[in-house]
C-alpha cells in the first residue's frame, strides 16, 4: 500500500513542479519577446544599439532599457534567465519516467501497435529525445540553416515525421507526449547549449572592450525565435493525454501538424501585435481556427468506434432493460477492476479521476464518459489491457443510443 501512495503523490509533486517551472519559463520568454518587440529609440542609447520601453503594472511605472553594447558599468548581480528552462525540462523528464516508463503497460505500450518490453520502450523514448536534439542542432548549423524559411519547413516536417514514428511504436497518448517531449528537449537544449553560452561569450567580449562575434548573437536569436514559436504547440501536446480524441493513432501525425501550425500562427499574431498594434496579422486567428477545426473533424472521422456508433444510431429499437443489464455487465467486467472504491489492479490505489464503475448507479451516471472513452475513441481500457472486444464496444454503443 505504501508504494501506491508514493507513486500517486510522487506523480502529483512532479507534475506540480513541472507546471510551476513551465509557468516561470514561458512567462519570462513571452515577456522578453514582448519587451523586445516594444522597444523604442532612447536618447541615452545610440541608434541601433538598443532601446527602451515604458510599462505600467501594479500601480507603478517601469522604464526598461536594453543595451546591445556593454554600459559603463554592470551591477554586482546580473540575473540570468536559464533555470526556469532547466527545471522545466528536468521535472518533465522525471515525470515522463515516473508515469510513462514506470507504468508503461498502462500508458505507453499498446500491444495492438507494437509489443515492447518496458526497458525497450524506455530506451526508444529516451534515445529518440537525444537523437532528435542532435538532428535538429546539426540542421540549424548546416548550410540549410541559413535560410530561415527553409529551416522552418524542415523543422516542421521533422516534428511531424517523429510523431509518425512514435505512433508506430507507442500508444496514442505515449506518441503525443513524446512528440511534445522532443520539442521541449529542443527548446531547453537551445537554452543550455546555444543561447546561454553565446550570451556569456558576448558579455565577456563587451566587458573586454572588444566587438563580439555577430554570429553568436544571430545564432542565439535564431534559437530563441524557434523556442518562441514552439511554446504553444508543446503546451497542447503536454495536456493532450487528457483528451482521447486528440491521440487517435490513425491520423496522429496530421493532428500534430495541424496543432503545431495553429499554435505557431497564434504566437505569430502576438509577436506582430506587440511590435505594432496597427499592423497585427489578424489573419492568424482565422488560420488557427481553420487548423483546429480540421483537427477536430479528422479526429471524429478517424475515431476507432465511429462506425459502430453510427451503426448503433441507425438501428431502430425501443429501450430494452436487458440491453442495460448487458452493458452494465460489460463495464463491470472490463472496467471495475480499476474504477472501484478499492481497485484490485496492481499499481492503482484509487479509482482514476475518482470515476467509479462498479455499481449500476455509477455506470448510468458515467454513461457519457463511457461513450467517449470506451466506445468512440477506445482510449479505455488503456491499451485495451482488459481485452474488451469489438462486439462488446458495439453493444455499449447500442445501449447508449437507446438511453
N, C-alpha and C positions, 0 to 999 in steps of 0.2 A: 504493500500500500504506500510506503514511503516514497518509492521510486515514481509512482503515479503523481504524487504531489509535487515532487521535484521536477518532473517533466512538464507538468501543467504550469507551475509558477515560473519555472525557468523560461518557458516559451513566452509567458506574459512579460517577464522582466526584459528579455532580449528585444521583444517587439516594442516595448515602451522606449527602451534606449535607442533603438533604431529610428523610431518616429521622431524622437526629440532631436537626435543628431541630424536627421534629414531636414527637419524644420529649420534648424540653425544654418545648415549648408545652403539649402535652397533659398532661404530668406536673405542671407548675405549675398548670394550670387545674383538674385533678382535686384537687390538694392543697388549693387555696384553697376550692373548693366543699366539700370535706370539712371543712376548718377552720371555715368559716362555719357549717356545719350543726352542728358540735360545740361552738360557743361557749356558755359558761355564765356566769351573773352573777359579777361580781368586786367585792369590797368597795372597791377603789380606783377603780372606774369607775361613774359614776351609772347608775341603771337606765334602760334604753332608749338608752344612749349607747355601747354596745359590750359586750365580754365577754372571756373568756379561756378557754384550753383547755390542758390538760396532755397531753403525749405522751411516749412513751419510744421511743428509737431509738439504735442504735449504742452501747449501754451507758450512755446518759445520759438525763437528763430535760429536757424543753423546756417552758417556760411561755410561751405565745404570747398576746399581748393585742391586741385590736382596739379602736381609738378612733374613734368616729364624729364626735367633735369634736377640734379640734387640742389636743394635750397642751401642757404648759407650754413645752416646747422640743422641737425636732427635731434629729436628728443631722446632721452635715455632709453625710453621704452617704445618700441615700434611694434604694433600689433600685426601679426601675420594671420591671414585667414586661410588656414590649412587644416586645423584639427577637426573642424566640422566635417570636412570631406573624409578624412582618415577614419573618424569614429563611425561615420555612416557606413562606410564600406566594411569595416571590421565587424560591427554589430550585425550588419546584413549577412555577412559570410557565416558568422556563428549561428545566426537564426536559420539560415539555409541548411546548415548541418544539423541543427537541433531538430528541425521539423522534417525536412525532406530526405536527409541521409539517415538519420537515426530512426525514422519511421517510414522508410522507403516503400514498404509494402502497401501502406495506406495512401501515400501521397505522390510517389514518384514512379514506381514500377507498375506498369499496366501490362499484364501478360498478353492481352489482346493486341498490343502494339509490338512489344519485344520482351522476351523472357530474359531477365538480367538478375544477377546476384546483387545484394546491397553494395558490396565492395566495388563491383563493376560499374554500377550506376553512379556511385560517388566519384569514381575515377574518371568516368566520362564527363560528369558535371564539372569537376574542378579542373581537369585537363583542358576542357573546351574554353573555360574562362581565361586561362593563361594563354592558350593558343590564340584566342580571339584578340586579346590585347596586342600580342606580337604582330599579328596580321595587320591590324589597324595602324599600329605605330609605324611599321615598315611602309604601309601605303601612304601615310602622311609624309614620310621622309623621302619617298621616291619622287621621280620627276612628275608623276601623276598628281602629286600633292600640291604642285604649283598652280594648278587650275582649280579654283575653289568650287566651281560648278560641277566639274567632272568628279572631284573628290567627294562632294556631297552625294552625287548619284551613286558612285561606287560604294560609299559607306552605307547608304540606304539599302542598296542591293545586298551588301554583306550581312546586314542585320536580318533581312528577310530570309536570306539563304540559311543563316544559322537557325532561325526559327523553324524552317522546314526540316533541318537536320534534327533538331530537338524533338519535333513532332514524330519523327521516325523511331525514336528510342525511348522517349518518356511518355507519361500520361499527359493529357492536355494541360492540366494545371502545372505539371512539372515542366513542360515545354515553355509555357509562358513565363513562369517565374525565372527560368534560366535565361531566357531571352532578355528579360529585364535586368538580371544579374550581370549578364555580359555587357549590356550598355552601361550599367553602373560601374563596372570594372574599368571600362574605357574612360569614363568620366573621372573616377578617382585616380586612375593611372595618369591621366593628363595632368592633374594637380601635383601628384607625387613625383612624376618623372620629368615633366616638362615645365609647367607653369612656375612652381616654387623655385626649382634650381635656376631657371633662367632669370627670375626676378632677383635672386641673390647675386648672380653674376653682373646684372645691370647695375644694381646698387653699389657693388664693390667698385665697378669701373667709375661710376659717377663720383663716389667719395674720393677716389684717387685722382679726380680731375681729368679723367680720360673719357673719350667718347665711346659709349658702349656699342657693341656689335648690333646693328639694326636687325640682323637675322634673329637674335634672341627674342626681341620684343614681338617681331612678326610671328614667330613660331608659337610663342605663348598666347598671343591674341587669337591665332587660328584655333588652338585647342580650347580656349575659353569660349569662343563662339560655338564650337561643337557641343560643349557642355551645356551651353545655354539652350540650344535647340533640342537636345536630348532629354532635358529635365522632365517636361510634361509627359512624354510617352513612357518614360521609366516609371513615373508615379502611377500611371494607369496600369501598367503591367504588374506592378507590385501588389495592387489591390485586386487584380483580375481573378485570383483564386476564389474570391467570394461570389463570383458571378459565373455560373456554369455555362451560360450561353456564350461567354467570351472565349472559353477554351474548347470549342468544338474542333476536334482534331482534323477533320476533313478539309477545312478551309483556314486552318490556323495561320499559315504564312500570309494569306490575303488579309486576315483580320489584323495581324501585326503591321502590315504595310499601311492599311487604312488608318489605324490608330496612331501610328508613328507620324504619318502625314498630317493628320488632324492636330495632334499636339504641337508639331513643329510650326504649322501655319498660325496657330493661336499665339505662339511665342513670337512669331514674326510680326504679328499685329502690334503686340505690346512694345516691341523694340521700336517700331515706327512711331507709335503713339507717344512714347517717352521722348523721342527725338524732336517731333514736331506734330502737335495735335492736328494741325490743318492738313497734313499730308499722311495721316494714318491710313494704312491699307485696309479699309473696311471689308474688302472682298474676302479677306482671310476667314471671316466668320461664316460666309456662305460656303467657302471651300471646306472648312472644317465640319460644318453641319452636313454637307453632302457626303463627305467621307464617313462620318459617324453613322449617318443613316444607311449608307451602303453596308457598313459593318453589321448593323442590326439586321438588315434584310438577309445578308449572307448567313448569319448565324441561325436564322429561322429556317432558311432553305436547307441548310446542311445539318440541322438538328437530328441526331440519330433516331429519335422517336417521333419525328414529324409525320411520317406516313401512317404509322399505327394510330396516331392521334386523329389524323384526318379520317382514317378508315372507321374509327370508332364513332366519330361525329356523323358519318354518313349512314350509320345503321339506325334504323327506326325501331325503337323498342321502349316499352314502359319501364319505369323503375322496378327493379327486381330485388327483393330482400335477399335472395340467395346470392346475387351478384355482390352485394355489400359484404356479406359474410365471407365470400371467396376472396375478395380484395383484402379484407382485414386479416385473413389467414396468411396471405402472401406477404403483407407488410410485417406481420409478427414474425414470420419465418425467415425473412431476409433482412430485416432492419432492426428488430428489437434487441438483438444481442449488443448493439451499441447504444441505441436510443431507448434506454430504460433507466429507471431511477438508480439501479445498481447494475451498470453494464458488465457483461461477462466476457467481453472481447479483451484480449490481452493488450495492455498499454493504454486503455481508456478507463478513466476513473469516474467520469461524469458524462451524461448524455451530451454529445456535441451541440453547441449553441443552445443548450437547455431544451432541445426538442426530444420529447418522449413519444414513442410509438408502440408501447406495449399493450395499452388498453384501447378498447373501441372508441371511447370518447376522445382520446388523444389523437387517434388516427383520423377521425372525422374532422377534428379541428384543424389538422395539418394537411388536409386534402390538397389545397392549392400548392403547398410546398412539395408534396409528394409528386404532383403532376409535373412541376418544373424539374425537379432533381432526378426523379426515378423514371419518368416516362418520356418527357420531351428531350432532355439533354443526356440522360444516362450518367450523370455525374455521381449518382448514388445507386447502389453502394460504391464506395471509392474503388476504382479499378475493378469493379464487379467482384469484389473479394468474397461475397457470399453466393456468387454464381446464380443470380436471378436470371431466368430465361426470357427469351423474346416473347414467348406466349404469355408469361406472367405479366410482363410490362404491357402487353396488349390488353390483357384482362383489366389491369388498373386503368388504362386509358378508357376502356368501355365503361367501367364503373364511374369514372369521373365525369364523363359526358352525360351520364344519366342522373347525376345528382341534382 
